[in-house]
Amino acid sequence: MATVDLVMPKLGESIMEATILKWHKHPGDMVAMDETVLEIATDKVDSEVPSTAAGVLSEILFNVNDVVPIGTVIARIKTGAEETATSRPAPVQPKVEVRQPQMETVAEIVSSHQTSYKPQTNGAGNRFYSPLVLNIAASEGVSMSELENIPGTGNEGRVTKKDILQYVSERRSGVRSRESGVRSQQPTVQSQQEFSVIKESAPPTPHSSQLTTYTGNVEIIEMDRMRKLIAEHMVRSKHTSPHVTSFVEADVTSMVMWRDKVKKDFEKREGTKITFTPLFIEAIVRCIKKFPLVNCSLDGDKIIIKKDINIGMATALPSGNLIVPVIKNADQLNLVGLAKQVNMLADNARTGKLKADDTTGGTFTMTNVGTFGSLMGTPIINQPQVAILAVGAIKKRPVVVETPAGDSIAIRHMMYLSMSYDHRIVDGSLGATFLTAVAKELENFNGEREY
């Protein structure tokens, strides 16, 4: 009988490891081709891993909650076919289940220096640390000298996500307080150089409260996995990027009237609804072409300008959680194409049919806070991007309208737009100019246009 290795599949760019949530099959169980064998979780998505062969599951190499690098053999399947040089199939793209509440949220969570994985060392030894481990260390204030002394259970003694989380948990409970206290007071020169920012300025994560007693009538709710990820990613974004937010007001009366006029015919003719979102994205794409610097990321002191325009759109789920599917190459789509992509991705997100690739690769993000009735918002940047634009609710208001015949007061459809941007690369002049350009695109909407 031939043996086929089942490997941890690649779930998208920048994902280097995944956590095993549940085994659906056990040694000795029969498995069919493409049948779900286990569930895994990453910082981006939760996924079901299908079998790459039909046969008997002969061996499971990792347990539940183990963190496993991408490409590692996690199980073996015995098949009835003779083993040949080509009998081992390539890893199958897993089906992503956008589960609630265990699901990725607003941000694309890997910083720009993680886009191509390179093992990282502290410079004082031969231990390697994955970007995920270093990010957790940064958010939890774990110094490099402490990392050096954490026992690793990964390959060749590597510190895994599970190892560092266990260390942090023990340190909070006081088990390691004395040890870590001594180490943090006597760091090496190398550790001070590499982790000075983390030790001195890393803000505490929302779930690191030291309160042990509570007064009054309270209810204590443990954060679920998704909420912890949201907290960590938002804090990391704020800690990484100096945020500046600009605001502008736009008269979108022409756009609102055009949509009201064509929406029934549009749905009948194209088989999909026309919402405001593709109209907003269309305007954003046009302005990105004029100001390409807002469509970039930073890698140290290098500015990576993205030639592809991939627009992430924050999508609300029935549970109230958010996920950010990405419209790839939005600049190559007309309005009909944008409308179909927007509706398809939003529906797939709500019904758990998104693929892993649907939430990666974004270069600029738009969020519609007006959906929830907000007039405006101050969104947090979706790392490793450098800008995020929020559109508020459209409201009728009396405004002054300037005409050649003189000024008058009229009832117009008005909305606020806001954009948060990374002040390391986007200055106020560029940020405000870009935002104003988007507002002008919406105000100058052609009410006589075709689809």
N, C-alpha and C positions, 0 to 999 in steps of 0.2 A: 504494500500500500504506500502511496505517495503521501508526503506531509507538506502541507501548505502553511506558510507563516502568515498570521494575521497581524498587520502592523498598525501602529497608531497613525491615522491618516492626517494629511495636511489639511487644515481647515481654513486657510486664508493667509494672506501675507502677514508677516511679523508674529505669527503664533508659533511658539517654539515648544510648547508642552501643553498637556491637557490632564485633567483630573478624572479618574474613573469614578462615576457615580453609582453605577449598578450593573451587575452581570445578569443578563437575561438567560444565559445558557451556562451550564456547568459541565465539568469533565464527564464524558460518557454520553452527553446529550447529542442527538442527531441535529444537524443544522442544514438548512437548505440554502441554495445560492441566493444572496441578497437578503437573507433573513437577519433581523436584528440580533446581534450577539451581546452588545453592551451599550450603555449610555455613558457619554463623556461630557465634560464641561470645560470651557476655556473662559478667558476674560471677555470673549466676544459673543460666543453662542453656546448653547447646549445642543448636543448632537447624538444621533443614533448611529452606531457603527455597524454596517451590514457585513455578512460573511462574504468572503471572496471566493468561496468554493463550497461545494456540497459534500458532506461527509459527517464524521464524528469529531466533536470537540475533544481533543486528547489531552490538552494541557493549558492551564491558565497561569500566566507568569506574573501577574500583578493583582493586588487586592483592591477592594473598594477604598476610595480616598487616596490611593497612590497617585502621585504626579509623575507622568511619563513623558519623556521627550518625543517629539514628532519623529516618525520613522522607526521607532523601537518596536521589536516584536513583542506583542502582548499576549498572544495565544497561538496554539498550533492545531490544525485541523487535519485529520487523516482522511484521505479520499480513497476511492476504489481504483483510481487511474494510476498507471505506471508513471513514476516520476521521470520527467525529462528535463532538458535544460531550459525549456520554456514553460514548464508546468506552473510556475509561480506567477500569478497574475499581478498586475499593478494595483496599488491601493485604489479603492473605489471612493469617489467623492461621497461623503456621508450626507444623509438627509437631515436637515436641520429642523429641530422642533422648537419653535419660539414658545417656550413654556412660561407659565406664570405661577410663581413669581420668579423662577430661575431663568432669567433672560438678560441679554446685554441691553444696555441702556443708551443714553444719548451719545455718549462719546465713543469715538474710535480711540481705543485706550492705549495704544503704544506710541511712545514718543518717537520723534523722527530718527534718532540714532539707532532705533531697533529694527528698521526696515529690512536690513540684512543681518542675520544673526551671526555674531561673532562671540565666542566665549570670552568672558571678561575676568581678569585677574586683578588682585589688589597690588601687584607689583612687588610684594614682599615674600610671596610664596608661590606655589604651583597650583593652588586651588582656583577653580573657575566658578563664576557665578553668572547665572542666566540673567537677562534683563529684568525678568519678572521678580527674581529674588532681590536684585538691587533696588527695584522700585519699592518693594515691600519694606526693605531696610530703610530706604529714604523716608517713606511715609511714617514709619514707626520709630524713627530716630535711633536705629541700630547702627553703631559705628563699625568701621572696617575691622577694628581690633576685636570686636565682639563676634563679627562674622567668622573671623579666622578660628574662633574657638567653638563654633557650633558644630556638633557631630553631624556629618552628612550621611544620609542613607542612599543617595543616588549612586550612579555609576562612578567608580573610582573615588568614592567618598564625597561626591558633589553634594552641596547643600541644595535641597529641593524646596519647593513652596511649602510642603508639609512640615519640613524641618524648621524653617524660619518662623512659620505661624505657631508651631508648638513652642518654640523658644520665646516668642513674644507673649504667648499666653502664660507661660510659666513665669516670665518676668513680671507681668502684671499681678499675678497671684502672690508674688513675693518669694517664690522658690529660688529665683536667680537674682534677686535684688542685690544681695551682698556681692555676688560675683561681678555682675554687670557694673555695680557702683565702683568697684576697685578698678575694673578695666577702663571704664569711661574716664576715670581720673588720671590714668596713666597710658594714654594712647601713644603709639609710635609716631615719629615725625611723618612717615608716609601716610599713616591713617589720618593725621590732622590735615595733610594736604588734600587728600582725595575726598574726605567726608566732612570737611569743615562746614560746608553749606548745610549738610544734613543735620549735623549735631547742633549748630548754632541757630538755624533759622527754619528748620522743618516744622510746620505747624502740626499740632496734634490732630489725629484723625477723629472724626465725630464719634466713633465707637470706642475711643480709648479713655472714656471718663473714669476718674478714680473714685467716684462716689460709691460708697458702700451702704449708706443708709439714706432713706427717703422719708420725708415727713408729709403729713396731710393725706388726703384721699387720692392715691395715684394708682395707675395701672402700668405695669412694666411689660413692654413688648420687646422681645429679642429681635434684632434686625435679621431679616432673611438674607440669603446670599446676594440677591440682586441689589437690595438696598445698601449692603456693605460695599458692593462694587461702585454704585453711584457715588457714595460718600467718598471713597478712595479716589475715584477718577476726577471728581470735581475739585477736591482739595489739591490733587496733583496738578491739575490744569492751572489753578490759581497760583500754586507755588512755582510753576514753570514759567508762565507768561504774565508779564505786567499788563493787566487788562485796562483798556480805555474804552469807554462807550460813547458814541455820538448818536444824536437823535435828529430826525427831520420829519416834517409833515408833508403829506402829499394829497392832492385833490385827485381822486380816482373815479370821478363821476363818469367820465367817458368809458372807462373800462367796465364799471358796474352796469351801465346801461347797455353796452354791447353784449355782455354776457347774458343779461336778462333777455335780450332780443334773440340770441342764437342758441341758447342752451337746449331747447326742445328739439330743434332741427339737428343740432350737433349730435345729440344722443341717438336720434333716429338714424342719422346718416353714418356715424362712425361707430356706433355700438358701445359708446362709453360716455360718461358724464364729463362736462367741462366745469372744473372748479376754478377757484382763483389761484391755486397753487401753481399750475403750469404757466399761468400768466406772470406770476412773480418770478418763477425760475427763468422764463424767457428773458425778462428784463435784466436779471442778475447776470445771465450768461453774456448778454451784449456788453454789459459794463465790465465784466472780467476781461473781455478781449481788449478793452480800452485801457484797463489798469491791471495788467497781469501779475503785479507784485502781490496782490491780495490772494492770489491762487498759488501759494507756495508753502514751504515748510522750512524749518531751520535744522541744521545738523552742526552743532557747535557754532563756529563762526562762518559757516557756509550757508548761503541762501539757495534752496532748491526750488527753482521755479517750475511748476508743473505745466507741461504743454497740454495735457489732457484736462478737460473741465468736467469733473465728476461731482455732481451736486448731491450732498446728503440732505435728506428731509426728515426732520423729527416727526415721528408718527405715534399718535396716542393709541393705546390699546384699551379694550373694554375695562381692564383692571385699573386703568389710570397710569400704568407704566409707559415708558417711552422706548422706542428703538429707532435707529437711524438707518434705513435702507438708502442705498446710493444709486442715483441715476448716472450710469456711465456714459461718457461722451455726450453730455447734454447739448453741447454746441452743434452736434451733428443731427439733432432731431428738430423737426418742425413742431408747431403747436399741437397737432394731432398726435404725433409721436410722444411728445412730452406728457400729454393728457393720459395716454394709454399706459405709459410707464409709471406715472404717479399713481393711478388707480390700481394697476396690477400690483405694485410693490406694497401699497397700503393694504390691499385686500390680503395679500400673502402674509403680511406681518400679523394681521388680526386673526388669520386662520392657521398660523403656524406652518406655512409653506415656504418661507424664505430659505434660500440656499446660503451657505456660508459666505460665498463670494458677494452676495447681495448687500452685505453690511461692511465691506472693506473697500479701500481705495478712494474714499472721498477726499476732495481737495478744497471744498468750501461747503458750509452747512447753512441751511435756512430752517428756521423754526417759526411756526405760526402760533404765537401766543394769543392772537385774536380769537382762535378757535374756542378758547376757554373764557372769552369775554374781557380779556385784558386789553387796555388801550396801548400799552407798551411794556417792554421788558428789558432787562440787562442780561442777556444770555452769556453763558460761560463757554469759552472757546473749546471746540472739539479737537483735542490734540491728535496728531501733531500739526493740525492746520493753524492758520494765523488769524482767521476771522470767522465770525458767525453773525448772520443777519436775522433779526426778528421782525416780523410784521404783526401789527396790532389789529384790533377790531376795526371794521369799517363802520363809521357812524355818520349820520346826517347832522350837519351843523350849519348855522348861519355864518357865512364868511363874506369878506369883502372881495368882490370880483372886479378886477381892473379891465376896462374896455376903452377903445378909442373915444367913445362918447362920454366917458367918465366912469367913476367908481359907483358900484351898486352893491347891495347886500342880497345874497342869494343862498338858497339851501343847496349844499353840496355834499357829496359823499367824501368824507375825509378819513385819513388814517395816519398813524405814526409808524415810522420805521426806525429801528435802532440797530446799531452794529457794534459789537465788541471786537476789538482787535489787539493783537500782540504788539505792544509799543516797542519791542526790541527791533522790529523790522517795519511795521506800519506806523508812520508818524501821523499826528493829528490832521495834517494837511491832506495826506493821501486818504486816510480813513473817511474824513468828512467829505472830501471831493467824490470819492467812490459812492458813498451813501447818497449824496445829493444827485449824482448821475442816475442812480437807480430810481429815485423819486421822480426825476424828470422823465425817465422812460415811461413810468406809469402814468404820469400826468399827460404826456403827449400821446397816449394810446390812440391809435386810429380807430375811431368808431365805425368806419365804413369798410374795414378790412375783411377779407375772407379768412377762412380757417388757416 
